[in-house]
Amino acid sequence: MNQTTRELIGMFSPMWTNKQVWEFDQLNEDLRFDAIYVKPQEYEDSLWKSKSAYPDSEIRDMVVKTFDHMLDGEELWISNVNEKKIDEKHIPYLMAVMADVMIEEEICLNFRIDNECFVATIDSDADVIDCKEFFEEFYHLATGFNYDTDTGIPEDETEAEMYLTRLQEEFDEKMKAILGDKYLPGNNDPDTINAK
C-alpha cells in the first residue's frame, strides 16, 4: 500500500462494512457518478466529454464491465455527476465498493484525491504483505468464506462452528489491537440508517 492510500484510508478508518454500503445504497437509490479512465499523468478536464468517459454511471456495474482498462494500467477517476469533483461523504463508500469489487480477484488498489476527484488504480507493486495489509483495512468485506473450495473447515457442523468462531475471535482480537474502540467485532455493524 502506498503512503497516499494509507493516509486516505486512515482519514476514513474504519472502512465501511457491507451493511453500511447497502444502507447507503438504500438511502441513495439513484446514486450515480461520472467516471473516466485516464493514462497515468494524462488527466485533462476535456476527458470528461471523451470516449473514455462513463457519465452518470452506477459505479459497481461500470467498474465490473470496464475492468480491463484498470488491468491495462489506466486510472479510474470518479466524480459527482456533472461536477468534475467528488463529495467527501462519497469517499468511504467508493473505497469500500472498489475494494469489494477487487476482493475476488485479490487485487490491491491505490487510492488518492487528485484535482478534487477520487482516483483508484491497481497497485502493480503490491506484494503478498501489501495485499494482506490492504484487505485487512477492509476486514468486513474479506471475512466471507468460499464454500466451493477446500477451506479447511471441518465437516462436522459443531466442529465447524467452533472453528469459525475461533477464527473470528482471533481476527477480532487482532483488529481490536490495531483499531481499538473503532473496531466493530463480527457483524455488530452500526445502524447507520437510524443513527441521529
C-alpha positions as CSV (number, residue, x, y, z in Angstrom):
1,M,0.0,0.0,0.0
2,N,1.5,3.3,-0.9
3,Q,1.6,6.2,1.6
4,T,-1.2,8.2,-0.1
5,T,-3.6,5.2,0.1
6,R,-2.6,4.6,3.7
7,E,-3.3,8.2,4.6
8,L,-6.7,8.3,2.8
9,I,-7.8,5.0,4.5
10,G,-6.6,6.4,7.8
11,M,-8.7,9.5,7.3
12,F,-11.9,7.4,6.9
13,S,-11.0,4.4,9.1
14,P,-12.6,2.1,10.0
15,M,-13.7,1.3,6.5
16,W,-17.4,0.8,5.9
17,T,-19.0,-2.6,6.3
18,N,-21.1,-4.3,3.6
19,K,-24.1,-3.4,5.7
20,Q,-23.2,0.3,5.7
21,V,-22.6,0.2,1.9
22,W,-26.0,-1.5,1.5
23,E,-27.7,1.0,3.7
24,F,-26.1,3.9,1.9
25,D,-27.3,2.4,-1.4
26,Q,-30.9,2.2,0.1
27,L,-30.8,5.8,1.2
28,N,-29.4,7.0,-2.1
29,E,-31.2,4.7,-4.6
30,D,-30.2,6.8,-7.6
31,L,-26.6,7.3,-6.6
32,R,-24.5,7.7,-9.7
33,F,-21.2,9.1,-10.6
34,D,-19.2,10.3,-13.6
35,A,-16.1,8.2,-14.3
36,I,-13.3,8.3,-16.8
37,Y,-10.3,6.1,-17.5
38,V,-7.0,8.1,-17.8
39,K,-3.5,7.1,-18.6
40,P,-1.2,8.0,-15.7
41,Q,-0.2,11.7,-15.8
42,E,-2.5,12.4,-18.7
43,Y,-5.6,13.8,-16.9
44,E,-7.3,16.7,-18.7
45,D,-10.7,18.3,-18.0
46,S,-11.7,17.6,-21.6
47,L,-11.6,13.8,-21.0
48,W,-14.9,14.1,-19.2
49,K,-16.5,14.6,-22.6
50,S,-14.4,11.9,-24.4
51,K,-15.0,8.3,-25.4
52,S,-13.2,7.1,-22.2
53,A,-15.9,8.8,-20.1
54,Y,-18.7,6.9,-18.4
55,P,-21.2,9.7,-17.4
56,D,-24.0,9.1,-14.9
57,S,-22.9,5.5,-14.0
58,E,-23.8,3.1,-11.3
59,I,-20.2,2.6,-10.2
60,R,-20.1,-1.1,-9.3
61,D,-21.6,-2.2,-12.6
62,M,-19.4,0.1,-14.6
63,V,-16.2,-1.0,-12.9
64,V,-17.0,-4.7,-13.4
65,K,-17.8,-4.2,-17.1
66,T,-14.8,-2.0,-17.8
67,F,-12.2,-3.6,-15.5
68,D,-9.8,-4.3,-18.4
69,H,-9.0,-0.6,-18.5
70,M,-7.5,-0.9,-15.0
71,L,-5.7,-4.1,-15.9
72,D,-4.1,-2.1,-18.8
73,G,-2.7,0.4,-16.2
74,E,-5.3,3.1,-16.6
75,E,-6.5,5.1,-13.6
76,L,-10.2,5.3,-12.8
77,W,-11.2,8.9,-12.0
78,I,-14.6,9.3,-10.3
79,S,-16.6,12.5,-9.6
80,N,-20.1,13.5,-8.7
81,V,-22.3,13.7,-11.8
82,N,-21.6,16.9,-13.8
83,E,-19.3,18.3,-11.1
84,K,-15.7,17.1,-12.0
85,K,-15.1,16.7,-8.3
86,I,-16.1,14.2,-5.6
87,D,-18.1,15.0,-2.4
88,E,-16.1,13.9,0.6
89,K,-19.1,11.9,2.0
90,H,-18.8,9.6,-1.0
91,I,-15.1,8.7,-0.5
92,P,-15.5,5.9,2.1
93,Y,-18.4,4.5,0.1
94,L,-16.3,4.4,-3.1
95,M,-13.3,2.9,-1.3
96,A,-15.5,0.1,0.2
97,V,-17.2,-0.6,-3.2
98,M,-13.9,-0.7,-5.1
99,A,-12.3,-3.0,-2.5
100,D,-15.4,-5.2,-2.6
101,V,-15.2,-5.5,-6.4
102,M,-11.5,-6.4,-6.2
103,I,-11.6,-9.0,-3.3
104,E,-12.5,-11.9,-5.5
105,E,-9.6,-11.1,-7.8
106,E,-7.4,-10.4,-4.8
107,I,-6.2,-7.2,-6.5
108,C,-4.9,-4.4,-4.3
109,L,-5.7,-0.8,-5.1
110,N,-4.2,2.6,-4.5
111,F,-6.5,5.5,-3.8
112,R,-5.9,9.2,-3.9
113,I,-7.7,12.5,-4.3
114,D,-6.4,14.4,-7.4
115,N,-8.0,17.5,-8.9
116,E,-10.8,17.1,-6.4
117,C,-11.7,13.7,-7.9
118,F,-11.4,10.2,-6.3
119,V,-8.8,8.1,-8.2
120,A,-8.4,4.4,-8.0
121,T,-5.6,2.4,-9.6
122,I,-4.3,-1.2,-9.4
123,D,-1.3,-1.4,-7.1
124,S,1.0,-3.2,-9.5
125,D,3.9,-3.1,-7.0
126,A,1.9,-4.8,-4.3
127,D,3.4,-8.0,-2.8
128,V,1.6,-10.5,-0.6
129,I,2.2,-8.4,2.6
130,D,0.8,-5.3,0.9
131,C,-2.3,-7.2,-0.2
132,K,-2.8,-8.6,3.3
133,E,-2.5,-5.1,4.7
134,F,-4.8,-3.6,2.2
135,F,-7.6,-6.2,2.7
136,E,-7.3,-6.1,6.4
137,E,-8.3,-2.5,6.2
138,F,-11.5,-3.8,4.6
139,Y,-11.8,-6.7,7.1
140,H,-15.6,-6.6,6.9
141,L,-15.6,-7.4,3.2
142,A,-12.8,-10.0,3.5
143,T,-14.2,-12.3,6.2
144,G,-16.6,-14.3,3.9
145,F,-15.7,-17.9,3.1
146,N,-15.9,-19.5,-0.3
147,Y,-17.5,-22.9,0.3
148,D,-16.7,-24.1,-3.2
149,T,-13.1,-24.6,-2.3
150,D,-11.5,-26.6,0.5
151,T,-11.1,-24.1,3.2
152,G,-10.1,-26.5,5.9
153,I,-13.4,-26.0,7.7
154,P,-14.4,-29.3,9.5
155,E,-17.3,-31.3,8.0
156,D,-19.0,-31.7,11.4
157,E,-21.3,-28.8,12.0
158,T,-20.5,-28.3,15.6
159,E,-16.7,-28.5,15.0
160,A,-17.1,-26.2,12.0
161,E,-19.0,-23.6,14.2
162,M,-16.3,-23.8,16.9
163,Y,-13.5,-23.5,14.3
164,L,-15.2,-20.4,12.6
165,T,-15.9,-18.8,16.0
166,R,-12.3,-19.2,17.0
167,L,-11.1,-17.7,13.7
168,Q,-13.4,-14.8,14.1
169,E,-12.3,-14.3,17.7
170,E,-8.6,-14.3,16.8
171,F,-9.3,-11.9,13.9
172,D,-11.4,-9.6,16.3
173,E,-8.6,-9.6,18.8
174,K,-6.0,-8.7,16.2
175,M,-8.2,-5.9,14.7
176,K,-9.1,-4.6,18.2
177,A,-5.4,-4.2,18.9
178,I,-4.9,-2.2,15.6
179,L,-8.1,-0.1,15.7
180,G,-9.1,0.0,19.4
181,D,-12.6,1.1,20.0
182,K,-13.2,1.9,16.3
183,Y,-13.3,-1.8,15.5
184,L,-16.7,-3.5,15.2
185,P,-16.4,-7.2,16.1
186,G,-18.2,-9.8,14.0
187,N,-21.3,-8.4,12.5
188,N,-22.1,-5.7,15.0
189,D,-22.4,-3.0,12.5
190,P,-23.7,0.4,13.4
191,D,-27.3,1.1,12.4
192,T,-26.4,4.0,10.1
193,I,-30.0,4.3,8.8
194,N,-31.4,5.1,12.2
195,A,-28.4,6.9,13.6
196,K,-29.0,10.6,14.6
